[in-house]
């Protein structure tokens, strides 16, 4: 179990003994198990919504705008609930842990939902800058290309011009589009795909509606096209994320699970930025002709070489650190999956009951409607 401290999570925070007594998951017709007569009770987990108003979704634009401000805290309000709308199905069920930092979660979801427009905008910007360079509308840096195979360097050197416009413009356009696409879409009234986010789709203020919303989680999973899991080392140690994943697998939707590693997004950002800075540095070193390198003359050859060595060493160290962290994370996941393994004869009724029982045992109930995550 993760060592993460007391973290507020809205899902399941109002479970009580009445829910535990009635808890059953209506998957008999899918798993080949018998359905008892008690399953018809509306206070049980079911693949059907007890009321149509429970089936709600929210546009992904509202979730990711302002750099995922919605994930700033787990405490939900009536205003958050009003962001949602009644729907018949949702494109993606987002499962995540509130213990994961907001910026990591937002970057991971932006990479999943905004990767296509980011690539398109980046390509368009690079082509536009390329045309401007060909038309001599953008300044370039004079440099000299030297063929080291020649005997007389001065005879083999030829003048040429270099620039970083396409590289810097394309990189900037990609990441800005990735992070700001939701805000731009909101300005034009575009909501994007309809998704399920616990804080918005389940009423966190009205206790009765919250109880019904919690019991309707399997129904949301059944009407979702995909399940998007924001992957971190705590994904398989939190009870409710485990329950959601197990339910989706029991529905026979394994091929519709999309895992978005939180590490991948921000590691890609920092690695690409570091690499871009090194490329720009190399371009600046080429300024001037072969007899007078402007930057080298100003800073000194020793300093330029030292910066280059430290820069590439830092890049290699950063890559090694990311790969080492990813390796440790994968090892931890294998261990968690092994601990989470259930036999093929185990159904979701037992899993749901077990999870809810553990939640009730690990939570100390107070007058506050928000309890700490198990």
The 8 nearest C-alpha neighbors of each residue, nearest first, counted from 0:
[[1, 236, 2, 237, 233, 3, 373, 235],
 [2, 0, 3, 233, 236, 237, 232, 4],
 [1, 3, 4, 0, 5, 233, 236, 373],
 [2, 4, 1, 5, 98, 6, 0, 233],
 [5, 3, 6, 2, 98, 1, 372, 371],
 [4, 6, 371, 372, 7, 3, 373, 98],
 [7, 5, 371, 372, 98, 4, 8, 97],
 [8, 6, 371, 372, 73, 370, 369, 5],
 [7, 9, 73, 372, 10, 97, 6, 371],
 [10, 8, 12, 73, 11, 198, 7, 369],
 [11, 9, 12, 8, 197, 213, 239, 198],
 [12, 10, 13, 14, 9, 213, 239, 8],
 [11, 13, 370, 9, 10, 14, 369, 8],
 [14, 12, 11, 15, 368, 210, 369, 206],
 [15, 13, 11, 12, 18, 359, 16, 210],
 [14, 16, 17, 18, 13, 19, 359, 20],
 [17, 15, 19, 18, 20, 14, 359, 21],
 [18, 16, 20, 19, 15, 21, 14, 22],
 [17, 19, 21, 16, 20, 15, 22, 14],
 [20, 18, 16, 22, 17, 21, 15, 355],
 [19, 21, 17, 18, 22, 16, 15, 23],
 [22, 20, 18, 19, 43, 23, 42, 17],
 [23, 21, 43, 19, 20, 18, 44, 352],
 [24, 22, 43, 44, 348, 25, 21, 38],
 [23, 25, 44, 348, 45, 26, 347, 43],
 [24, 26, 45, 27, 46, 23, 44, 38],
 [27, 25, 29, 28, 24, 30, 46, 347],
 [26, 28, 32, 30, 29, 31, 34, 33],
 [27, 29, 31, 26, 30, 32, 33, 34],
 [30, 28, 26, 27, 31, 250, 32, 249],
 [31, 29, 27, 32, 28, 26, 346, 249],
 [30, 32, 27, 28, 29, 33, 26, 34],
 [33, 31, 27, 30, 34, 28, 26, 29],
 [34, 32, 27, 35, 31, 28, 30, 26],
 [33, 35, 27, 32, 38, 36, 25, 28],
 [36, 34, 37, 38, 33, 39, 27, 25],
 [35, 37, 38, 39, 34, 40, 33, 25],
 [36, 38, 35, 39, 40, 34, 21, 23],
 [39, 37, 40, 36, 35, 25, 34, 23],
 [38, 40, 37, 41, 36, 43, 35, 42],
 [39, 41, 38, 42, 37, 43, 21, 36],
 [40, 42, 43, 39, 49, 38, 44, 45],
 [43, 41, 40, 21, 44, 18, 214, 211],
 [44, 42, 22, 23, 41, 21, 40, 45],
 [43, 45, 214, 24, 23, 215, 22, 25],
 [46, 44, 25, 47, 24, 217, 43, 218],
 [45, 47, 218, 217, 25, 221, 48, 215],
 [48, 46, 218, 45, 49, 215, 217, 221],
 [47, 49, 50, 215, 218, 51, 53, 46],
 [48, 50, 41, 47, 51, 53, 215, 211],
 [51, 49, 48, 52, 53, 54, 47, 211],
 [50, 52, 53, 54, 48, 49, 85, 87],
 [51, 53, 50, 54, 85, 55, 86, 48],
 [54, 52, 51, 50, 55, 212, 48, 85],
 [55, 53, 52, 85, 51, 86, 87, 48],
 [56, 54, 85, 84, 86, 200, 53, 83],
 [55, 57, 195, 83, 194, 84, 193, 200],
 [58, 56, 83, 193, 194, 84, 59, 195],
 [57, 59, 193, 190, 60, 191, 61, 192],
 [58, 60, 62, 61, 191, 192, 193, 194],
 [59, 61, 181, 190, 58, 62, 63, 191],
 [62, 60, 59, 58, 64, 63, 190, 57],
 [61, 63, 59, 60, 64, 67, 69, 58],
 [64, 62, 67, 60, 66, 61, 181, 59],
 [63, 65, 181, 182, 66, 67, 61, 60],
 [66, 64, 68, 67, 63, 182, 179, 181],
 [67, 65, 64, 63, 68, 105, 178, 102],
 [66, 68, 63, 69, 105, 64, 65, 70],
 [67, 69, 71, 70, 65, 66, 64, 63],
 [68, 70, 67, 71, 62, 72, 63, 79],
 [71, 69, 68, 72, 101, 67, 73, 97],
 [70, 72, 68, 69, 101, 73, 67, 100],
 [73, 71, 70, 74, 69, 97, 75, 7],
 [72, 74, 8, 7, 75, 9, 97, 70],
 [73, 75, 72, 9, 76, 7, 8, 369],
 [76, 74, 203, 198, 73, 79, 77, 9],
 [77, 75, 79, 78, 204, 203, 80, 74],
 [76, 78, 80, 79, 81, 204, 75, 203],
 [77, 79, 81, 76, 80, 82, 75, 199],
 [80, 78, 76, 199, 82, 77, 81, 75],
 [79, 81, 199, 77, 82, 78, 83, 202],
 [82, 80, 78, 83, 79, 77, 84, 199],
 [81, 83, 79, 80, 57, 199, 78, 84],
 [84, 82, 57, 81, 56, 80, 200, 199],
 [85, 83, 55, 56, 57, 86, 82, 81],
 [84, 86, 55, 54, 52, 56, 83, 87],
 [87, 85, 55, 88, 54, 56, 84, 89],
 [86, 88, 54, 89, 85, 222, 55, 51],
 [89, 87, 222, 86, 223, 90, 54, 219],
 [88, 90, 223, 193, 194, 91, 56, 222],
 [89, 91, 224, 193, 194, 223, 192, 225],
 [92, 90, 225, 194, 226, 223, 89, 224],
 [91, 93, 226, 195, 194, 227, 223, 225],
 [94, 92, 227, 195, 196, 228, 226, 91],
 [93, 95, 228, 240, 227, 92, 229, 96],
 [96, 94, 229, 228, 93, 97, 240, 234],
 [97, 95, 98, 99, 234, 94, 233, 240],
 [96, 98, 99, 8, 73, 95, 6, 7],
 [97, 99, 96, 6, 100, 3, 7, 233],
 [100, 98, 97, 96, 101, 104, 103, 231],
 [101, 99, 103, 102, 104, 98, 97, 71],
 [100, 102, 104, 70, 103, 71, 105, 99],
 [103, 101, 105, 104, 100, 106, 66, 67],
 [104, 102, 106, 105, 100, 101, 261, 107],
 [103, 105, 101, 107, 102, 106, 108, 100],
 [104, 106, 102, 108, 67, 107, 103, 109],
 [107, 105, 109, 103, 108, 104, 264, 102],
 [108, 106, 261, 110, 104, 105, 109, 264],
 [107, 109, 111, 105, 110, 106, 112, 104],
 [110, 108, 106, 113, 112, 111, 107, 177],
 [111, 109, 114, 107, 108, 113, 112, 106],
 [110, 112, 108, 109, 113, 114, 107, 259],
 [111, 113, 109, 110, 114, 108, 115, 59],
 [114, 112, 109, 177, 115, 110, 116, 111],
 [113, 115, 117, 110, 116, 111, 112, 118],
 [114, 116, 118, 117, 113, 119, 112, 120],
 [117, 115, 119, 118, 113, 114, 120, 176],
 [118, 116, 173, 176, 114, 177, 120, 115],
 [119, 117, 121, 115, 116, 120, 173, 122],
 [120, 118, 116, 122, 121, 117, 123, 115],
 [121, 119, 123, 117, 122, 118, 116, 124],
 [120, 122, 169, 173, 172, 118, 124, 119],
 [121, 123, 125, 119, 120, 124, 118, 126],
 [124, 122, 120, 126, 125, 121, 127, 119],
 [125, 123, 127, 121, 122, 126, 169, 120],
 [124, 126, 165, 128, 122, 169, 127, 123],
 [127, 125, 129, 123, 124, 128, 122, 130],
 [126, 128, 124, 130, 129, 125, 123, 131],
 [129, 127, 131, 125, 130, 126, 165, 124],
 [130, 128, 126, 132, 131, 127, 125, 133],
 [129, 131, 133, 127, 128, 132, 134, 126],
 [132, 130, 128, 134, 136, 129, 133, 137],
 [131, 133, 129, 135, 134, 130, 137, 136],
 [134, 132, 130, 131, 135, 129, 136, 137],
 [133, 135, 131, 132, 136, 130, 137, 129],
 [136, 134, 132, 133, 137, 131, 138, 139],
 [135, 137, 131, 134, 132, 138, 133, 130],
 [136, 138, 132, 135, 131, 139, 134, 164],
 [139, 137, 136, 140, 135, 162, 132, 160],
 [138, 140, 162, 161, 160, 141, 137, 132],
 [139, 141, 161, 160, 162, 286, 142, 138],
 [142, 140, 160, 287, 286, 159, 161, 139],
 [141, 143, 286, 287, 285, 159, 288, 160],
 [144, 142, 158, 288, 157, 159, 289, 156],
 [143, 145, 156, 157, 158, 146, 142, 159],
 [146, 144, 156, 147, 155, 143, 152, 157],
 [145, 147, 148, 155, 149, 156, 144, 152],
 [146, 148, 149, 145, 152, 150, 155, 151],
 [147, 149, 146, 150, 152, 145, 155, 151],
 [150, 148, 147, 151, 146, 152, 155, 154],
 [149, 151, 152, 148, 147, 155, 154, 153],
 [152, 150, 154, 153, 149, 155, 156, 147],
 [153, 151, 155, 154, 149, 156, 150, 145],
 [152, 154, 156, 151, 155, 289, 145, 157],
 [153, 155, 152, 151, 156, 149, 157, 150],
 [154, 156, 152, 153, 146, 145, 149, 157],
 [157, 155, 145, 153, 144, 154, 152, 143],
 [158, 156, 143, 144, 155, 159, 145, 154],
 [157, 159, 143, 142, 144, 156, 160, 141],
 [160, 158, 142, 143, 141, 157, 161, 144],
 [161, 159, 141, 140, 142, 139, 162, 158],
 [162, 160, 140, 139, 141, 159, 142, 163],
 [161, 163, 139, 164, 140, 160, 282, 138],
 [164, 162, 166, 165, 167, 279, 161, 282],
 [163, 165, 167, 166, 168, 162, 128, 129],
 [166, 164, 125, 168, 169, 167, 128, 163],
 [165, 167, 163, 169, 164, 168, 170, 125],
 [166, 168, 170, 164, 169, 165, 163, 171],
 [169, 167, 165, 171, 170, 166, 164, 172],
 [168, 170, 121, 172, 125, 166, 171, 167],
 [171, 169, 167, 173, 172, 168, 166, 174],
 [172, 170, 168, 173, 169, 174, 175, 167],
 [171, 173, 121, 169, 175, 170, 174, 176],
 [174, 172, 117, 121, 170, 176, 171, 175],
 [173, 175, 177, 176, 171, 172, 178, 170],
 [174, 176, 172, 178, 177, 173, 179, 171],
 [177, 175, 117, 180, 179, 173, 174, 178],
 [176, 178, 174, 117, 175, 113, 180, 179],
 [177, 179, 175, 176, 180, 174, 109, 66],
 [180, 178, 176, 182, 181, 175, 177, 183],
 [179, 181, 176, 183, 182, 177, 178, 184],
 [182, 180, 60, 64, 184, 179, 183, 63],
 [181, 183, 64, 185, 179, 184, 180, 186],
 [182, 184, 180, 186, 185, 181, 179, 187],
 [185, 183, 189, 181, 187, 186, 182, 180],
 [184, 186, 188, 182, 187, 183, 189, 181],
 [185, 187, 183, 184, 188, 182, 189, 181],
 [188, 186, 184, 185, 189, 183, 182, 190],
 [187, 189, 185, 186, 184, 190, 183, 191],
 [190, 188, 184, 185, 187, 191, 60, 186],
 [191, 189, 58, 60, 188, 59, 185, 192],
 [190, 192, 58, 59, 60, 189, 193, 184],
 [193, 191, 58, 59, 90, 194, 190, 89],
 [194, 192, 58, 89, 57, 90, 56, 59],
 [195, 193, 91, 89, 56, 57, 90, 92],
 [194, 196, 92, 56, 93, 200, 91, 57],
 [197, 195, 199, 198, 93, 200, 194, 92],
 [198, 196, 200, 199, 201, 195, 10, 9],
 [197, 199, 196, 75, 201, 200, 9, 73],
 [200, 198, 80, 79, 197, 196, 201, 83],
 [199, 201, 197, 55, 56, 196, 83, 198],
 [202, 200, 212, 197, 199, 209, 198, 203],
 [201, 203, 209, 204, 80, 208, 205, 200],
 [202, 204, 75, 209, 201, 205, 76, 9],
 [205, 203, 202, 206, 76, 77, 209, 75],
 [206, 204, 208, 207, 209, 202, 203, 210],
 [205, 207, 209, 208, 204, 210, 203, 13],
 [208, 206, 210, 209, 205, 211, 212, 202],
 [209, 207, 211, 210, 205, 206, 212, 202],
 [208, 210, 212, 202, 206, 207, 211, 201],
 [209, 211, 207, 213, 208, 212, 206, 214],
 [212, 210, 208, 214, 209, 213, 215, 207],
 [213, 211, 209, 215, 201, 214, 210, 208],
 [212, 214, 210, 215, 211, 216, 209, 11],
 [213, 215, 44, 211, 212, 216, 43, 210],
 [216, 214, 212, 218, 213, 217, 48, 44],
 [215, 217, 219, 218, 213, 214, 220, 212],
 [218, 216, 220, 46, 219, 215, 45, 221],
 [219, 217, 46, 221, 215, 47, 220, 216],
 [220, 218, 216, 222, 217, 221, 223, 215],
 [219, 221, 217, 223, 218, 222, 216, 247],
 [220, 222, 218, 219, 223, 217, 46, 250],
 [221, 223, 88, 219, 220, 218, 89, 224],
 [224, 222, 89, 220, 225, 91, 90, 221],
 [223, 225, 90, 91, 89, 222, 255, 226],
 [226, 224, 91, 255, 223, 256, 92, 90],
 [225, 227, 92, 256, 91, 257, 93, 228],
 [228, 226, 257, 93, 258, 92, 256, 94],
 [227, 229, 258, 94, 230, 93, 259, 95],
 [230, 228, 259, 95, 260, 261, 258, 94],
 [229, 231, 260, 259, 261, 228, 234, 258],
 [232, 230, 233, 234, 261, 260, 229, 262],
 [231, 233, 234, 328, 332, 230, 331, 235],
 [234, 232, 236, 231, 235, 237, 1, 96],
 [233, 235, 231, 232, 236, 230, 237, 240],
 [236, 234, 233, 241, 237, 335, 240, 336],
 [235, 237, 233, 0, 234, 238, 1, 241],
 [238, 236, 240, 235, 239, 234, 241, 233],
 [239, 237, 241, 240, 354, 242, 236, 373],
 [238, 240, 242, 241, 237, 243, 10, 354],
 [239, 241, 243, 242, 238, 237, 94, 244],
 [242, 240, 238, 244, 239, 243, 235, 245],
 [241, 243, 239, 245, 240, 244, 246, 238],
 [244, 242, 240, 246, 241, 245, 239, 247],
 [243, 245, 241, 247, 246, 242, 240, 248],
 [246, 244, 248, 242, 247, 243, 241, 249],
 [245, 247, 249, 243, 248, 244, 242, 250],
 [246, 248, 250, 244, 249, 245, 252, 243],
 [247, 249, 245, 253, 251, 250, 246, 252],
 [250, 248, 246, 251, 247, 245, 347, 252],
 [249, 251, 247, 248, 252, 246, 29, 221],
 [250, 252, 248, 249, 253, 247, 254, 29],
 [253, 251, 255, 254, 250, 248, 247, 256],
 [252, 254, 248, 255, 256, 251, 247, 250],
 [255, 253, 252, 256, 251, 257, 225, 248],
 [254, 256, 225, 253, 252, 257, 226, 224],
 [257, 255, 226, 253, 254, 225, 227, 258],
 [258, 256, 227, 226, 228, 255, 259, 225],
 [257, 259, 228, 227, 230, 229, 260, 256],
 [258, 260, 229, 230, 228, 107, 261, 257],
 [261, 259, 230, 262, 263, 229, 258, 231],
 [260, 262, 107, 263, 230, 103, 231, 264],
 [261, 263, 260, 264, 266, 265, 231, 103],
 [262, 264, 266, 260, 261, 265, 267, 107],
 [265, 263, 267, 107, 266, 262, 106, 261],
 [264, 266, 268, 267, 263, 262, 269, 106],
 [265, 267, 263, 269, 268, 264, 262, 270],
 [268, 266, 270, 264, 265, 269, 271, 263],
 [267, 269, 265, 271, 266, 270, 272, 264],
 [268, 270, 272, 266, 271, 267, 273, 265],
 [271, 269, 273, 267, 272, 268, 266, 274],
 [270, 272, 274, 268, 273, 269, 267, 275],
 [271, 273, 275, 269, 274, 270, 268, 276],
 [274, 272, 270, 276, 275, 271, 269, 277],
 [273, 275, 271, 277, 272, 276, 270, 278],
 [274, 276, 272, 278, 277, 273, 271, 279],
 [277, 275, 279, 273, 278, 274, 280, 272],
 [278, 276, 280, 274, 275, 279, 281, 273],
 [279, 277, 281, 275, 280, 276, 282, 274],
 [278, 280, 282, 276, 281, 277, 283, 275],
 [281, 279, 277, 283, 278, 282, 276, 284],
 [280, 282, 284, 278, 279, 283, 277, 285],
 [281, 283, 279, 285, 284, 280, 278, 286],
 [284, 282, 280, 285, 281, 286, 279, 294],
 [283, 285, 281, 282, 286, 294, 280, 295],
 [286, 284, 283, 282, 142, 287, 292, 281],
 [285, 287, 142, 283, 284, 292, 293, 141],
 [288, 286, 292, 142, 293, 291, 141, 285],
 [289, 287, 143, 291, 290, 142, 292, 286],
 [288, 290, 291, 143, 292, 287, 156, 142],
 [291, 289, 288, 292, 287, 153, 143, 293],
 [292, 290, 288, 287, 289, 293, 296, 295],
 [291, 293, 287, 295, 286, 294, 296, 288],
 [294, 292, 296, 295, 287, 286, 291, 297],
 [295, 293, 297, 296, 284, 292, 298, 283],
 [294, 296, 299, 298, 292, 300, 297, 293],
 [297, 295, 293, 299, 294, 298, 292, 291],
 [296, 298, 294, 295, 299, 293, 292, 300],
 [299, 297, 295, 296, 294, 302, 303, 300],
 [298, 300, 295, 296, 302, 301, 297, 303],
 [299, 301, 303, 295, 302, 304, 298, 296],
 [302, 300, 304, 303, 299, 305, 298, 306],
 [301, 303, 305, 304, 300, 299, 306, 298],
 [304, 302, 300, 306, 305, 301, 307, 299],
 [303, 305, 307, 301, 302, 306, 308, 300],
 [306, 304, 302, 308, 307, 303, 309, 301],
 [307, 305, 309, 303, 304, 308, 310, 302],
 [308, 306, 310, 304, 305, 309, 303, 311],
 [309, 307, 305, 310, 311, 306, 312, 304],
 [308, 310, 312, 306, 307, 311, 313, 305],
 [311, 309, 307, 313, 312, 308, 306, 314],
 [310, 312, 314, 313, 308, 309, 315, 307],
 [313, 311, 309, 315, 314, 310, 308, 316],
 [312, 314, 316, 310, 311, 315, 309, 317],
 [315, 313, 311, 317, 316, 312, 318, 310],
 [314, 316, 318, 312, 317, 313, 319, 311],
 [317, 315, 313, 319, 314, 318, 320, 312],
 [318, 316, 320, 314, 319, 315, 313, 321],
 [317, 319, 315, 321, 316, 320, 322, 314],
 [318, 320, 316, 322, 317, 321, 323, 315],
 [321, 319, 317, 323, 318, 322, 324, 316],
 [322, 320, 324, 318, 323, 319, 325, 317],
 [321, 323, 325, 319, 324, 320, 326, 318],
 [324, 322, 326, 320, 325, 321, 319, 327],
 [325, 323, 321, 327, 326, 322, 320, 328],
 [326, 324, 328, 322, 323, 327, 321, 329],
 [325, 327, 323, 329, 328, 324, 322, 330],
 [328, 326, 330, 324, 325, 329, 331, 323],
 [327, 329, 325, 331, 326, 330, 324, 332],
 [330, 328, 332, 326, 331, 327, 325, 333],
 [331, 329, 327, 333, 332, 328, 326, 334],
 [330, 332, 328, 334, 329, 333, 327, 335],
 [333, 331, 335, 329, 334, 330, 336, 328],
 [334, 332, 336, 330, 335, 331, 337, 329],
 [333, 335, 337, 331, 332, 336, 338, 330],
 [334, 336, 332, 338, 337, 333, 339, 331],
 [337, 335, 339, 333, 338, 334, 332, 340],
 [338, 336, 334, 340, 335, 339, 333, 332],
 [337, 339, 335, 336, 340, 334, 333, 341],
 [338, 340, 336, 337, 335, 341, 235, 241],
 [341, 339, 337, 338, 336, 342, 335, 343],
 [342, 340, 345, 343, 339, 344, 338, 346],
 [341, 343, 344, 345, 340, 346, 339, 350],
 [342, 344, 345, 341, 346, 340, 249, 30],
 [343, 345, 342, 346, 341, 30, 32, 347],
 [346, 344, 342, 343, 341, 347, 349, 350],
 [347, 345, 348, 349, 344, 350, 30, 249],
 [346, 348, 350, 349, 351, 24, 246, 345],
 [347, 349, 24, 351, 23, 350, 346, 352],
 [348, 350, 352, 347, 351, 346, 353, 345],
 [349, 351, 347, 353, 348, 352, 354, 346],
 [352, 350, 354, 348, 353, 349, 347, 355],
 [353, 351, 349, 355, 350, 354, 356, 348],
 [352, 354, 350, 356, 351, 355, 349, 357],
 [355, 353, 357, 351, 356, 352, 238, 350],
 [354, 356, 358, 352, 357, 353, 351, 359],
 [355, 357, 353, 359, 358, 354, 352, 360],
 [356, 358, 360, 354, 355, 359, 361, 353],
 [359, 357, 355, 361, 356, 360, 362, 354],
 [358, 360, 356, 357, 362, 361, 355, 15],
 [361, 359, 357, 358, 362, 356, 363, 355],
 [360, 362, 358, 359, 357, 373, 363, 356],
 [363, 361, 359, 360, 364, 358, 370, 371],
 [362, 364, 365, 361, 370, 360, 359, 371],
 [365, 363, 362, 366, 370, 367, 368, 359],
 [364, 366, 367, 363, 368, 370, 369, 362],
 [365, 367, 368, 364, 369, 370, 363, 13],
 [366, 368, 365, 369, 370, 364, 13, 12],
 [367, 369, 366, 13, 370, 12, 365, 206],
 [370, 368, 367, 12, 7, 9, 371, 8],
 [369, 371, 12, 7, 372, 368, 362, 8],
 [372, 370, 7, 6, 5, 8, 373, 369],
 [371, 373, 6, 8, 7, 5, 370, 362],
 [372, 361, 358, 371, 237, 362, 238, 5]]
